[in-house]
């Protein structure tokens, strides 16, 4: 058996180092893939949350519209009531003046 030359020994060391680097890179790739899966899941969760926020905003707008309608109805009822009271006072004044 021939002794291993210095160059061959360096080549073998380089192969060993490259193998370790490859193993580390494989491990890093697995970690990155898991991280990517988590990020994608979080992105889906954020999209779902954004959809829910949009729905709540739409519901709030509808509620505000109903409140505005109710306020307008109160104003109308107040106006009608005020007019009716005014008419009753006038009628009472006319009645009392003819009595």
NORFEN-V320802 format. One line per field, one symbol per residue. ss: DSSP state (2 for helix, 1 for strand, 0 for the rest). A space follows every 10 residues. Layout:
ss = ???
This chain:
ss = 0000022222 2222222222 2222222222 2222222222 2222222222 2222222222 2222222222 2222222222 2222222222 222222200
